[in-house]
Amino acid sequence: MNPHRSGDNVVTQALKIDPTGIYDDDLLFGVLGVSGSVLANARREGSLRFVRKGRRVLYLGEWILAWLEAESGKEDRNEHGRGE
């Protein structure tokens, strides 16, 4: 069992993303529990920066953190109406 999977609703330790680290889809799934389709949608929308190297899609840690912070802001605005 992966304790970080979103379906388990269990986190046994704090998650830390190194801003200078390099991540791929598999690593993000393992660390954050987000599916490939969520990542693909974020890339298509332009909300998650990435670079392709051959067939691999890579992300810098700072790009992931910026994406998570932006997503957090969207959730806050949705909870409070129009963000007012």
MOPAC internal coordinates of N, CA, C and O (Angstrom, degrees):
PM7 1SCF
backbone

  N    0.0000 0     0.00 0     0.00 0    0    0    0
  C    1.4485 1     0.00 0     0.00 0    1    0    0
  C    1.5207 1   108.81 1     0.00 0    2    1    0
  O    1.2310 1   120.20 1   -48.13 1    3    2    1
  N    1.3158 1   117.22 1   131.87 1    3    2    1
  C    1.4617 1   123.00 1   175.90 1    5    3    2
  C    1.5246 1   108.23 1   -89.82 1    6    5    3
  O    1.2310 1   119.06 1   -67.68 1    7    6    5
  N    1.3247 1   119.40 1   112.32 1    7    6    5
  C    1.4646 1   120.93 1  -175.48 1    9    7    6
  C    1.5174 1   113.67 1   -66.98 1   10    9    7
  O    1.2310 1   119.83 1   169.31 1   11   10    9
  N    1.3415 1   117.93 1   -10.69 1   11   10    9
  C    1.4570 1   120.10 1  -178.45 1   13   11   10
  C    1.5141 1   112.97 1   -95.17 1   14   13   11
  O    1.2310 1   119.27 1   171.17 1   15   14   13
  N    1.2994 1   119.00 1    -8.83 1   15   14   13
  C    1.4532 1   121.34 1  -178.30 1   17   15   14
  C    1.5108 1   110.19 1   -61.29 1   18   17   15
  O    1.2310 1   121.07 1   -43.68 1   19   18   17
  N    1.3138 1   115.56 1   136.32 1   19   18   17
  C    1.4545 1   120.29 1  -175.85 1   21   19   18
  C    1.5267 1   112.16 1   -63.69 1   22   21   19
  O    1.2310 1   119.68 1   148.69 1   23   22   21
  N    1.3129 1   118.21 1   -31.31 1   23   22   21
  C    1.4483 1   121.07 1   179.98 1   25   23   22
  C    1.5204 1   113.22 1   -68.14 1   26   25   23
  O    1.2310 1   120.20 1   155.67 1   27   26   25
  N    1.3201 1   117.23 1   -24.33 1   27   26   25
  C    1.4610 1   121.31 1  -179.67 1   29   27   26
  C    1.5209 1   112.18 1   -79.73 1   30   29   27
  O    1.2310 1   120.27 1   156.69 1   31   30   29
  N    1.3444 1   117.09 1   -23.31 1   31   30   29
  C    1.4584 1   122.79 1  -177.74 1   33   31   30
  C    1.5200 1   112.67 1    54.62 1   34   33   31
  O    1.2310 1   120.41 1  -147.22 1   35   34   33
  N    1.3306 1   116.81 1    32.78 1   35   34   33
  C    1.4552 1   121.60 1  -179.68 1   37   35   34
  C    1.5231 1   108.49 1  -131.57 1   38   37   35
  O    1.2310 1   121.04 1   -51.92 1   39   38   37
  N    1.3160 1   115.62 1   128.08 1   39   38   37
  C    1.4609 1   120.36 1   173.22 1   41   39   38
  C    1.5172 1   105.96 1  -123.50 1   42   41   39
  O    1.2310 1   120.64 1   -62.09 1   43   42   41
  N    1.3287 1   116.39 1   117.91 1   43   42   41
  C    1.4550 1   119.79 1  -175.36 1   45   43   42
  C    1.5209 1   112.54 1   -93.03 1   46   45   43
  O    1.2310 1   120.28 1   170.30 1   47   46   45
  N    1.3316 1   117.08 1    -9.70 1   47   46   45
  C    1.4580 1   119.96 1   178.10 1   49   47   46
  C    1.5200 1   108.88 1  -153.65 1   50   49   47
  O    1.2310 1   120.59 1   -19.81 1   51   50   49
  N    1.3212 1   116.48 1   160.19 1   51   50   49
  C    1.4536 1   120.83 1   178.01 1   53   51   50
  C    1.5261 1   109.52 1   -67.76 1   54   53   51
  O    1.2310 1   120.91 1   -38.26 1   55   54   53
  N    1.3142 1   115.87 1   141.74 1   55   54   53
  C    1.4530 1   121.15 1   178.29 1   57   55   54
  C    1.5147 1   108.58 1   -93.18 1   58   57   55
  O    1.2310 1   120.37 1   -42.83 1   59   58   57
  N    1.3148 1   116.89 1   137.17 1   59   58   57
  C    1.4541 1   120.80 1   178.36 1   61   59   58
  C    1.5145 1   108.64 1  -132.42 1   62   61   59
  O    1.2310 1   121.16 1   -55.43 1   63   62   61
  N    1.3288 1   115.38 1   124.57 1   63   62   61
  C    1.4579 1   121.35 1   175.78 1   65   63   62
  C    1.5113 1   107.28 1  -107.18 1   66   65   63
  O    1.2310 1   120.68 1   -57.41 1   67   66   65
  N    1.3101 1   116.30 1   122.59 1   67   66   65
  C    1.4599 1   122.41 1   179.33 1   69   67   66
  C    1.5257 1   108.59 1   -75.29 1   70   69   67
  O    1.2310 1   119.37 1   -60.74 1   71   70   69
  N    1.3326 1   118.80 1   119.26 1   71   70   69
  C    1.4684 1   120.81 1  -179.26 1   73   71   70
  C    1.5240 1   113.45 1   -57.42 1   74   73   71
  O    1.2310 1   119.76 1   153.72 1   75   74   73
  N    1.3297 1   118.07 1   -26.28 1   75   74   73
  C    1.4620 1   120.72 1  -179.63 1   77   75   74
  C    1.5268 1   112.45 1   -96.70 1   78   77   75
  O    1.2310 1   120.65 1   178.38 1   79   78   77
  N    1.3306 1   116.37 1    -1.62 1   79   78   77
  C    1.4578 1   120.80 1  -179.75 1   81   79   78
  C    1.5154 1   111.93 1   -75.00 1   82   81   79
  O    1.2310 1   120.91 1   -19.00 1   83   82   81
  N    1.3162 1   115.86 1   161.00 1   83   82   81
  C    1.4613 1   122.93 1   176.99 1   85   83   82
  C    1.5214 1   107.32 1  -115.82 1   86   85   83
  O    1.2310 1   121.07 1   -50.95 1   87   86   85
  N    1.3330 1   115.56 1   129.05 1   87   86   85
  C    1.4600 1   122.47 1  -174.96 1   89   87   86
  C    1.5206 1   109.76 1  -125.41 1   90   89   87
  O    1.2310 1   120.89 1   -25.98 1   91   90   89
  N    1.3355 1   115.90 1   154.02 1   91   90   89
  C    1.4581 1   120.75 1   171.96 1   93   91   90
  C    1.5303 1   107.71 1  -122.20 1   94   93   91
  O    1.2310 1   120.58 1    -0.86 1   95   94   93
  N    1.3447 1   116.50 1   179.14 1   95   94   93
  C    1.4634 1   120.17 1  -176.88 1   97   95   94
  C    1.5233 1   112.25 1   -57.45 1   98   97   95
  O    1.2310 1   120.27 1   137.43 1   99   98   97
  N    1.3264 1   117.09 1   -42.57 1   99   98   97
  C    1.4707 1   120.08 1  -178.61 1  101   99   98
  C    1.5227 1   111.57 1   -62.78 1  102  101   99
  O    1.2310 1   120.61 1   137.63 1  103  102  101
  N    1.3223 1   116.45 1   -42.37 1  103  102  101
  C    1.4636 1   119.68 1   178.38 1  105  103  102
  C    1.5198 1   111.27 1   -64.05 1  106  105  103
  O    1.2310 1   120.40 1   138.25 1  107  106  105
  N    1.3372 1   116.84 1   -41.75 1  107  106  105
  C    1.4618 1   119.24 1   179.51 1  109  107  106
  C    1.5173 1   111.58 1   -65.41 1  110  109  107
  O    1.2310 1   120.79 1   142.69 1  111  110  109
  N    1.3180 1   116.09 1   -37.31 1  111  110  109
  C    1.4581 1   118.47 1   176.03 1  113  111  110
  C    1.5254 1   110.00 1   -62.07 1  114  113  111
  O    1.2310 1   120.72 1   135.87 1  115  114  113
  N    1.3278 1   116.23 1   -44.13 1  115  114  113
  C    1.4568 1   120.37 1  -179.69 1  117  115  114
  C    1.5147 1   113.37 1   -66.28 1  118  117  115
  O    1.2310 1   120.60 1   141.22 1  119  118  117
  N    1.3216 1   116.46 1   -38.78 1  119  118  117
  C    1.4680 1   120.66 1  -177.03 1  121  119  118
  C    1.5236 1   111.66 1   -82.15 1  122  121  119
  O    1.2310 1   120.41 1   132.46 1  123  122  121
  N    1.3382 1   116.82 1   -47.54 1  123  122  121
  C    1.4593 1   121.07 1  -173.62 1  125  123  122
  C    1.5221 1   114.15 1  -101.78 1  126  125  123
  O    1.2310 1   120.81 1   160.32 1  127  126  125
  N    1.3352 1   116.05 1   -19.68 1  127  126  125
  C    1.4545 1   119.15 1  -177.55 1  129  127  126
  C    1.5151 1   113.64 1    76.04 1  130  129  127
  O    1.2310 1   119.78 1  -161.29 1  131  130  129
  N    1.3389 1   118.02 1    18.71 1  131  130  129
  C    1.4598 1   120.59 1   178.64 1  133  131  130
  C    1.5276 1   109.37 1   -89.84 1  134  133  131
  O    1.2310 1   121.04 1   -37.32 1  135  134  133
  N    1.3106 1   115.61 1   142.68 1  135  134  133
  C    1.4591 1   120.52 1  -176.72 1  137  135  134
  C    1.5237 1   111.41 1   -78.50 1  138  137  135
  O    1.2310 1   121.47 1   -16.66 1  139  138  137
  N    1.3093 1   114.79 1   163.34 1  139  138  137
  C    1.4551 1   120.66 1   176.55 1  141  139  138
  C    1.5150 1   112.17 1   -60.55 1  142  141  139
  O    1.2310 1   120.39 1   146.62 1  143  142  141
  N    1.3385 1   116.86 1   -33.38 1  143  142  141
  C    1.4669 1   119.41 1   179.93 1  145  143  142
  C    1.5267 1   111.57 1   -69.47 1  146  145  143
  O    1.2310 1   119.94 1   144.54 1  147  146  145
  N    1.3223 1   117.72 1   -35.46 1  147  146  145
  C    1.4690 1   120.51 1   176.10 1  149  147  146
  C    1.5240 1   109.59 1   -63.62 1  150  149  147
  O    1.2310 1   120.62 1   135.69 1  151  150  149
  N    1.3254 1   116.42 1   -44.31 1  151  150  149
  C    1.4635 1   120.37 1   178.92 1  153  151  150
  C    1.5237 1   111.29 1   -65.22 1  154  153  151
  O    1.2310 1   120.20 1   137.90 1  155  154  153
  N    1.3344 1   117.22 1   -42.10 1  155  154  153
  C    1.4635 1   121.02 1   179.42 1  157  155  154
  C    1.5275 1   110.80 1   -62.57 1  158  157  155
  O    1.2310 1   120.22 1   138.39 1  159  158  157
  N    1.3280 1   117.19 1   -41.61 1  159  158  157
  C    1.4637 1   120.76 1   177.84 1  161  159  158
  C    1.5225 1   111.01 1   -62.97 1  162  161  159
  O    1.2310 1   120.32 1   136.83 1  163  162  161
  N    1.3268 1   117.00 1   -43.17 1  163  162  161
  C    1.4595 1   120.98 1   179.76 1  165  163  162
  C    1.5286 1   110.86 1   -63.85 1  166  165  163
  O    1.2310 1   120.46 1   141.78 1  167  166  165
  N    1.3258 1   116.72 1   -38.22 1  167  166  165
  C    1.4682 1   119.87 1   177.12 1  169  167  166
  C    1.5207 1   110.58 1   -65.91 1  170  169  167
  O    1.2310 1   120.34 1   134.27 1  171  170  169
  N    1.3426 1   116.95 1   -45.73 1  171  170  169
  C    1.4714 1   121.00 1   179.75 1  173  171  170
  C    1.5227 1   111.97 1   -61.04 1  174  173  171
  O    1.2310 1   120.62 1   139.80 1  175  174  173
  N    1.3298 1   116.42 1   -40.20 1  175  174  173
  C    1.4707 1   121.60 1   179.94 1  177  175  174
  C    1.5209 1   111.78 1   -71.32 1  178  177  175
  O    1.2310 1   120.72 1   162.82 1  179  178  177
  N    1.3255 1   116.23 1   -17.18 1  179  178  177
  C    1.4554 1   120.32 1  -177.59 1  181  179  178
  C    1.5168 1   113.75 1    83.74 1  182  181  179
  O    1.2310 1   120.56 1  -169.62 1  183  182  181
  N    1.3327 1   116.54 1    10.38 1  183  182  181
  C    1.4637 1   119.21 1  -178.63 1  185  183  182
  C    1.5241 1   113.10 1   -86.81 1  186  185  183
  O    1.2310 1   120.19 1   164.34 1  187  186  185
  N    1.3295 1   117.24 1   -15.66 1  187  186  185
  C    1.4663 1   121.65 1   178.95 1  189  187  186
  C    1.5268 1   108.72 1  -124.14 1  190  189  187
  O    1.2310 1   121.07 1   -66.62 1  191  190  189
  N    1.3319 1   115.56 1   113.38 1  191  190  189
  C    1.4690 1   120.15 1   177.70 1  193  191  190
  C    1.5153 1   110.00 1   -68.66 1  194  193  191
  O    1.2310 1   121.15 1   -29.39 1  195  194  193
  N    1.3286 1   115.41 1   150.61 1  195  194  193
  C    1.4621 1   120.87 1   179.40 1  197  195  194
  C    1.5185 1   108.65 1  -160.48 1  198  197  195
  O    1.2310 1   121.48 1   -11.77 1  199  198  197
  N    1.3210 1   114.77 1   168.23 1  199  198  197
  C    1.4585 1   121.98 1   173.30 1  201  199  198
  C    1.5205 1   107.40 1  -137.67 1  202  201  199
  O    1.2310 1   120.80 1   -35.76 1  203  202  201
  N    1.3101 1   116.07 1   144.24 1  203  202  201
  C    1.4705 1   120.36 1   176.47 1  205  203  202
  C    1.5199 1   108.83 1  -100.98 1  206  205  203
  O    1.2310 1   121.24 1   -46.70 1  207  206  205
  N    1.3047 1   115.24 1   133.30 1  207  206  205
  C    1.4609 1   122.89 1   172.54 1  209  207  206
  C    1.5138 1   106.05 1  -126.19 1  210  209  207
  O    1.2310 1   121.09 1   -78.89 1  211  210  209
  N    1.3388 1   115.52 1   101.11 1  211  210  209
  C    1.4600 1   119.17 1  -173.07 1  213  211  210
  C    1.5113 1   108.62 1    65.95 1  214  213  211
  O    1.2310 1   120.67 1    53.41 1  215  214  213
  N    1.3220 1   116.32 1  -126.59 1  215  214  213
  C    1.4682 1   120.82 1   178.66 1  217  215  214
  C    1.5257 1   112.64 1   -90.21 1  218  217  215
  O    1.2310 1   120.39 1   171.39 1  219  218  217
  N    1.3043 1   116.86 1    -8.61 1  219  218  217
  C    1.4714 1   120.38 1  -176.59 1  221  219  218
  C    1.5132 1   111.31 1   -85.28 1  222  221  219
  O    1.2310 1   121.08 1   -36.19 1  223  222  221
  N    1.3094 1   115.55 1   143.81 1  223  222  221
  C    1.4555 1   122.92 1   172.78 1  225  223  222
  C    1.5227 1   106.16 1  -107.27 1  226  225  223
  O    1.2310 1   120.76 1   -56.11 1  227  226  225
  N    1.3240 1   116.15 1   123.89 1  227  226  225
  C    1.4622 1   121.31 1  -176.18 1  229  227  226
  C    1.5215 1   111.16 1  -119.63 1  230  229  227
  O    1.2310 1   121.43 1   -29.39 1  231  230  229
  N    1.3216 1   114.87 1   150.61 1  231  230  229
  C    1.4599 1   122.56 1  -179.14 1  233  231  230
  C    1.5243 1   108.96 1  -133.42 1  234  233  231
  O    1.2310 1   120.01 1   -40.98 1  235  234  233
  N    1.3030 1   117.58 1   139.02 1  235  234  233
  C    1.4612 1   121.10 1   168.69 1  237  235  234
  C    1.5180 1   107.95 1   -80.30 1  238  237  235
  O    1.2310 1   120.82 1   -32.93 1  239  238  237
  N    1.3114 1   116.04 1   147.07 1  239  238  237
  C    1.4516 1   120.22 1   179.51 1  241  239  238
  C    1.5122 1   112.94 1   -55.73 1  242  241  239
  O    1.2310 1   120.31 1   140.95 1  243  242  241
  N    1.3390 1   117.01 1   -39.05 1  243  242  241
  C    1.4707 1   119.47 1  -179.24 1  245  243  242
  C    1.5272 1   111.28 1   -64.23 1  246  245  243
  O    1.2310 1   120.00 1   148.42 1  247  246  245
  N    1.3474 1   117.61 1   -31.58 1  247  246  245
  C    1.4694 1   120.60 1   177.52 1  249  247  246
  C    1.5241 1   110.43 1   -69.25 1  250  249  247
  O    1.2310 1   120.68 1   141.18 1  251  250  249
  N    1.3143 1   116.30 1   -38.82 1  251  250  249
  C    1.4702 1   120.71 1   179.07 1  253  251  250
  C    1.5215 1   109.89 1   -65.54 1  254  253  251
  O    1.2310 1   120.71 1   134.85 1  255  254  253
  N    1.3195 1   116.24 1   -45.15 1  255  254  253
  C    1.4622 1   120.18 1   179.96 1  257  255  254
  C    1.5333 1   111.26 1   -62.30 1  258  257  255
  O    1.2310 1   120.24 1   139.13 1  259  258  257
  N    1.3402 1   117.15 1   -40.87 1  259  258  257
  C    1.4652 1   120.95 1   178.18 1  261  259  258
  C    1.5305 1   110.20 1   -63.19 1  262  261  259
  O    1.2310 1   120.60 1   139.23 1  263  262  261
  N    1.3293 1   116.46 1   -40.77 1  263  262  261
  C    1.4614 1   121.20 1   179.14 1  265  263  262
  C    1.5296 1   110.47 1   -63.99 1  266  265  263
  O    1.2310 1   120.42 1   134.69 1  267  266  265
  N    1.3245 1   116.79 1   -45.31 1  267  266  265
  C    1.4681 1   120.38 1   179.24 1  269  267  266
  C    1.5275 1   111.36 1   -62.89 1  270  269  267
  O    1.2310 1   120.35 1   139.00 1  271  270  269
  N    1.3250 1   116.94 1   -41.00 1  271  270  269
  C    1.4670 1   120.24 1   178.73 1  273  271  270
  C    1.5239 1   110.93 1   -64.80 1  274  273  271
  O    1.2310 1   120.18 1   138.74 1  275  274  273
  N    1.3326 1   117.27 1   -41.26 1  275  274  273
  C    1.4622 1   120.92 1   178.34 1  277  275  274
  C    1.5283 1   110.55 1   -64.79 1  278  277  275
  O    1.2310 1   120.31 1   138.44 1  279  278  277
  N    1.3312 1   117.02 1   -41.56 1  279  278  277
  C    1.4628 1   120.80 1   178.51 1  281  279  278
  C    1.5236 1   110.65 1   -64.29 1  282  281  279
  O    1.2310 1   120.45 1   142.71 1  283  282  281
  N    1.3063 1   116.75 1   -37.29 1  283  282  281
  C    1.4594 1   120.98 1   177.76 1  285  283  282
  C    1.5249 1   110.10 1   -62.82 1  286  285  283
  O    1.2310 1   120.39 1   139.29 1  287  286  285
  N    1.3189 1   116.86 1   -40.71 1  287  286  285
  C    1.4615 1   121.09 1   177.90 1  289  287  286
  C    1.5151 1   111.73 1   -64.01 1  290  289  287
  O    1.2310 1   119.87 1   142.75 1  291  290  289
  N    1.3392 1   117.86 1   -37.25 1  291  290  289
  C    1.4616 1   121.51 1   177.59 1  293  291  290
  C    1.5240 1   110.71 1   -63.82 1  294  293  291
  O    1.2310 1   120.65 1   137.69 1  295  294  293
  N    1.3224 1   116.37 1   -42.31 1  295  294  293
  C    1.4613 1   120.12 1   179.60 1  297  295  294
  C    1.5144 1   110.70 1   -63.93 1  298  297  295
  O    1.2310 1   120.21 1   139.05 1  299  298  297
  N    1.3389 1   117.20 1   -40.95 1  299  298  297
  C    1.4591 1   120.61 1   178.89 1  301  299  298
  C    1.5188 1   110.58 1   -61.57 1  302  301  299
  O    1.2310 1   120.26 1   136.93 1  303  302  301
  N    1.3431 1   117.11 1   -43.07 1  303  302  301
  C    1.4676 1   120.65 1   179.88 1  305  303  302
  C    1.5192 1   110.87 1   -66.08 1  306  305  303
  O    1.2310 1   120.12 1   141.83 1  307  306  305
  N    1.3269 1   117.37 1   -38.17 1  307  306  305
  C    1.4577 1   120.55 1   179.29 1  309  307  306
  C    1.5217 1   111.93 1   -66.19 1  310  309  307
  O    1.2310 1   120.45 1   144.26 1  311  310  309
  N    1.3213 1   116.74 1   -35.74 1  311  310  309
  C    1.4649 1   120.57 1   179.80 1  313  311  310
  C    1.5139 1   111.79 1   -71.02 1  314  313  311
  O    1.2310 1   120.14 1   151.77 1  315  314  313
  N    1.3339 1   117.33 1   -28.23 1  315  314  313
  C    1.4510 1   121.25 1  -175.25 1  317  315  314
  C    1.5175 1   111.99 1  -111.29 1  318  317  315
  O    1.2310 1   119.95 1  -151.27 1  319  318  317
  N    1.3022 1   117.71 1    28.73 1  319  318  317
  C    1.4581 1   120.54 1   179.33 1  321  319  318
  C    1.5115 1   110.77 1    81.70 1  322  321  319
  O    1.2310 1   120.56 1    53.55 1  323  322  321
  N    1.3156 1   116.54 1  -126.45 1  323  322  321
  C    1.4570 1   121.75 1  -175.58 1  325  323  322
  C    1.5192 1   113.22 1   -88.13 1  326  325  323
  O    1.2310 1   119.68 1  -166.88 1  327  326  325
  N    1.2809 1   118.21 1    13.12 1  327  326  325
  C    1.4581 1   120.57 1  -179.50 1  329  327  326
  C    1.5101 1   112.48 1    86.92 1  330  329  327
  O    1.2310 1   120.68 1  -162.82 1  331  330  329
  N    1.3199 1   116.30 1    17.18 1  331  330  329
  C    1.4707 1   121.07 1  -179.17 1  333  331  330
  C    1.4999 1   110.53 1   -87.38 1  334  333  331
  O    1.2310 1   120.10 1   180.00 1  335  334  333

